[in-house]
Amino acid sequence: MTSPFPHRSRAVSALLILIAFVMALCILPAAQAAPNPRYASIVIDTESGAVLHAANADATRYPASLTKMMTLYLLFEALEDDTLSMDSRLPVSQHAAAKPPSKMGVRPGETVKVEDAINILVVKSANDVAAVVAEGLAGSESTFAGQMTDKARALGMTHTIFRNASGLPDDRQVTTARDMAILALRLMQDFPSYYPVFAKTEFTWQGRRYTGHNRLLDNYAGTDGLKTGYIRASGFNVATSAVHDGRRLLSVVMGGFTAQSRDAHMSELLDRGFARAESVADGDWIAKADIYGDRLQATPTSDPTPADDPIRDLIAQAKYEHGDARESANNAGAWAVQVGAFSDRTRARRQADQAADFLPADLDGRVAVSSVQGDGGIFRAQLVDLEETQARRGCQQLAREGVDCVVVAMGAGQ
């Protein structure tokens, strides 16, 4: 029988097909989504140097405006050695004024006070003022970029190359999440008097109030810096430091699809990082497998902490130079290397014995393999009676041999 409403029938059929198509898309498993090729992240406990999470942390990425952290690092150096003062004025060139947004709109022939330049770079992330700083310190932005790269190497940022002071697109300007974490950590360590500027969310210049892009400063409790960044090639990047109950974590996320999703992911990483760091401090064994389930990446990967970890070395060096608030914990015998936790005492003892066999000769005679301790049916495999430096060296050696380990202070959860 012929429908009296042929056009309506065709319309209904088309609608049903469209609905079926949309429903099919909705029920596709998430795993079939393409992975985010720009994504990378890392979470670090700045007290111990432990890398609590890493995903693509050593993969090449574009820094975007995270680059300005290095521009500021070199500017802080100039202030420290009295090359410049906060009241020094930096001239604006045609080259600097011509930079694309984000910018302040400074004009050739004008000058920018150093104190204002710092606020502008942190809060507004202005590309023209980044070039002003570069030229004021090195004469030209290209020369300054070379100095930035040299400084990166000196700081242990082995995978970073800078080509400009702002982070504007340049295929040759690359970095990694781990390198950006090193830079952020060095800003905190080397310039503690200047670090609070990274917590600013607004400033006033020439009678006008400017607000920043770093919403985490307002939306994640305990955040006190550092920097956001975006170019099309990089996605949305952020380096963040936050403190909860006296414990500071530093995290870098690169490749966010939006600023909002990036910030949500950073918040999740920090939440889980604080929880994980607290578990380690309590002496609980935590496997090195990634527990994060990264939202920005359909197929998350977990990168191991390098045996020769520059971040951990930086923290250890800072403790040596400036003193450790927990100096008493550095006494001989106060530290241990934990190499596993088992429900069977014999297996735990065997694991500890095997780990001891991997240790270098210069630790022989100073490492005791304890009778592993039981706690609710869980037995920890440990190498005990170590100084902190011995424990860290031992764990590094075990990591080279493929043995998972964690350094713990004796008495913490023992």
Beta strands, then each sheet from edge to edge (+ up, - down):
strand 1: 40-45
strand 2: 51-55
strand 3: 89-91
strand 4: 111-113
strand 5: 202-205
strand 6: 208-211
strand 7: 223-231
strand 8: 235-244
strand 9: 247-256
strand 10: 335-342
strand 11: 368-369
strand 12: 374-375
strand 13: 378-386
strand 14: 406-409
sheet 1: 2+ 1- 9+ 8- 7+
sheet 2: 3+ 4-
sheet 3: 5+ 6-
sheet 4: 11+ 13- 10+ 14-
sheet 5: 11+ 13- 12+
end
